[in-house]
């Protein structure tokens, strides 16, 4: 089995598992340099009228071909947009940096999560 996960495969997978409010959008994944088995994906769950929030996921493909994922963060409580900053891989440790400009909450923020896959 191949461990390569394509951008389309990652987007389609997150579109299926992420929350939906009716007018949702899954962004293009970001891959760490030199890796095609893991990526970060942002999903916007929106109702098309007056409510929405963002989620960021780490998505990877195991040697068996099974796709795995982990929600890194969401903005359900603030309704801010999540902005991707970077993704880096050091062996099985993946570091994802992201943040928000505080468009709804009024408070900008940055966060980095390290996940071992």
ZANUTOR-465774 format. One record per residue: residue number from 1; chain; y, x, z of N, C-alpha, C in turn. Coordinates in steps of 0.1 Angstrom, whole numbers. Each point is the difference from the previous one (the first is absolute). Last residue first. Example, Ala and Ser with C-alpha at 12.3 -4.5 7.8 and 13.67 -1.06 7.14 Angstrom:
REM ZANUTOR-465774
num;chaine;ny;nx;nz;cay;cax;caz;cy;cx;cz
2;A;-22;128;71;11;9;0;11;-8;8
1;A;-57;3;-1;12;-9;0;12;9;0
//
This chain:
REM ZANUTOR-465774
num;chaine;ny;nx;nz;cay;cax;caz;cy;cx;cz
117;A;109;29;149;-9;-8;-8;-13;7;-2
116;A;47;0;34;-12;7;-5;-9;-9;-7
115;A;55;-1;9;-12;-7;1;-11;9;-5
114;A;55;-3;17;-11;9;-4;-13;-7;2
113;A;56;-15;-6;-13;-2;6;-10;9;-6
112;A;57;-9;7;-11;8;-7;-13;-3;7
111;A;54;-22;-5;-12;1;7;-10;9;-9
110;A;56;-21;7;-10;8;-7;-12;2;9
109;A;48;-35;-5;-11;6;8;-9;9;-10
108;A;50;-33;8;-8;8;-8;-11;7;8
107;A;28;-47;9;-4;13;6;-9;8;-9
106;A;16;-46;-6;12;7;3;-3;14;5
105;A;-29;-37;-17;0;2;14;13;7;4
104;A;-10;-9;-46;1;-13;7;2;2;15
103;A;-1;38;-29;7;-10;-8;1;-14;7
102;A;-18;48;10;6;-10;10;8;-11;-7
101;A;-27;38;-19;15;2;1;6;-10;10
100;A;-51;24;0;8;-12;-4;14;2;2
99;A;-49;31;-8;10;-5;9;6;-12;-5
98;A;-42;43;-4;7;-12;-6;11;-4;10
97;A;-44;38;-11;13;-2;6;7;-12;-7
96;A;-53;22;9;9;-9;-8;13;-2;7
95;A;-47;34;-1;12;-3;6;9;-8;-9
94;A;-55;14;8;10;-5;-9;12;-3;8
93;A;-49;30;4;12;-6;7;11;-3;-10
92;A;-43;21;-11;-2;-14;3;12;-6;7
91;A;12;43;-25;-14;-4;2;-1;-15;2
90;A;43;6;-2;-4;13;5;-15;-2;3
89;A;43;-27;-28;-14;1;4;-3;14;4
88;A;45;-37;-7;-5;14;0;-15;-1;5
87;A;46;-33;-16;-14;0;4;-6;14;-3
86;A;52;-28;6;-9;11;-5;-14;-3;5
85;A;38;-33;0;7;13;-1;-10;11;-5
84;A;9;-58;-1;-9;11;0;7;13;-1
83;A;16;-49;20;3;10;-10;-10;12;1
82;A;5;-55;17;-5;13;3;2;8;-13
81;A;29;-44;20;-9;6;-11;-5;13;4
80;A;13;-41;36;5;12;-8;-10;3;-11
79;A;-4;-34;36;2;-4;-14;6;11;-9
78;A;-16;-4;49;14;4;-4;4;-5;-14
77;A;-45;-7;21;10;-4;10;15;3;-4
76;A;-38;12;-28;0;-15;2;11;-4;10
75;A;-14;44;-24;13;-4;5;1;-16;2
74;A;-41;43;0;6;-12;-7;13;-3;7
73;A;-41;43;-6;12;-6;6;3;-13;-7
72;A;-40;25;-8;7;10;7;12;-6;8
71;A;-51;-17;-20;14;-3;0;7;10;10
70;A;-45;9;-29;6;-1;13;14;-4;-1
69;A;-50;3;-32;15;0;2;3;-1;15
68;A;-42;10;-42;4;-2;14;15;-1;1
67;A;-43;-3;-40;14;2;3;3;-4;15
66;A;-46;19;-26;6;-11;8;14;4;3
65;A;-32;29;-22;7;-9;-9;7;-11;7
64;A;-26;38;19;-8;-11;-5;7;-9;-10
63;A;23;35;22;-10;6;-9;-9;-10;-6
62;A;47;-18;17;-10;8;5;-10;5;-10
61;A;54;-15;-2;-13;-3;-5;-10;10;6
60;A;51;-21;17;-8;11;-5;-14;-5;-4
59;A;54;-13;19;-11;-5;-7;-8;12;-5
58;A;42;-18;36;-7;12;-5;-13;-6;-6
57;A;48;-28;7;-14;3;2;-4;13;-4
56;A;45;-35;15;-4;13;-7;-15;2;4
55;A;38;-44;-3;-12;6;7;-3;13;-8
54;A;43;-40;6;-7;10;-7;-12;6;9
53;A;29;-51;-5;-1;13;7;-9;9;-8
52;A;29;-52;0;-9;9;-6;0;13;9
51;A;27;-52;-10;-8;8;9;-9;9;-7
50;A;29;-34;-20;8;5;11;-8;8;10
49;A;-14;-13;-48;12;-8;4;8;7;11
48;A;-43;13;-20;8;-3;-12;13;-7;4
47;A;-36;20;28;-2;-14;-3;9;-5;-12
46;A;-25;50;14;12;-8;0;-2;-14;-4
45;A;-21;53;11;-4;-14;1;12;-9;2
44;A;-12;52;-20;10;-9;5;-5;-14;0
43;A;-21;54;2;-2;-14;-5;12;-9;6
42;A;-16;56;-10;8;-10;7;-1;-13;-7
41;A;-32;47;4;4;-11;-8;9;-9;9
40;A;-25;53;-5;8;-9;8;5;-11;-9
39;A;-46;33;-5;13;-3;-4;7;-9;11
38;A;-48;32;-18;7;-6;11;15;-3;-5
37;A;-33;23;-27;-9;-9;8;7;-8;11
36;A;15;36;-32;-1;-13;-7;-9;-10;8
35;A;32;50;5;-10;-9;5;0;-13;-8
34;A;32;38;-3;-13;5;-2;-11;-8;4
33;A;46;-12;20;-1;10;-10;-15;5;-1
32;A;8;-48;19;3;13;4;-2;10;-11
31;A;12;-52;-10;-11;9;3;5;13;5
30;A;17;-54;-5;4;14;0;-12;8;5
29;A;6;-53;-25;-4;9;11;6;14;-2
28;A;22;-47;-16;-8;11;-5;-4;9;12
27;A;12;-50;14;6;11;-7;-10;10;-5
26;A;-1;-55;10;-6;13;5;5;11;-9
25;A;16;-54;15;0;11;-10;-6;13;7
24;A;7;-60;5;-3;14;5;1;10;-11
23;A;7;-52;12;8;8;-9;-1;15;3
22;A;-26;-32;25;2;-7;-12;8;8;-11
21;A;-17;14;45;9;-11;3;4;-7;-13
20;A;-41;36;21;7;-6;-12;9;-12;5
19;A;-28;50;19;5;-14;2;8;-5;-12
18;A;-38;37;-9;13;-1;7;4;-15;2
17;A;-39;16;-26;-2;0;15;13;-2;8
16;A;-2;1;-50;-10;-10;5;-1;-1;15
15;A;29;31;-22;5;-13;-3;-10;-11;5
14;A;-12;46;3;10;-4;10;5;-14;-2
13;A;-29;17;-33;-7;-1;13;10;-5;11
12;A;17;11;-43;-8;-13;0;-7;-2;13
11;A;24;41;-5;9;-12;0;-8;-13;1
10;A;-25;40;-5;6;-1;13;9;-12;1
9;A;-19;9;-42;-11;-4;9;6;-2;15
8;A;28;17;-34;-2;-14;-2;-11;-5;10
7;A;10;46;-1;11;-8;5;-2;-15;-1
6;A;-44;30;5;11;-1;-10;12;-8;7
5;A;-40;32;21;5;-14;1;12;0;-10
4;A;-46;33;9;13;-2;-6;4;-14;1
3;A;-43;20;12;10;-3;11;14;-2;-5
2;A;-52;-7;-22;12;7;-1;9;-4;12
1;A;-56;1;-5;12;-8;0;13;9;0
//
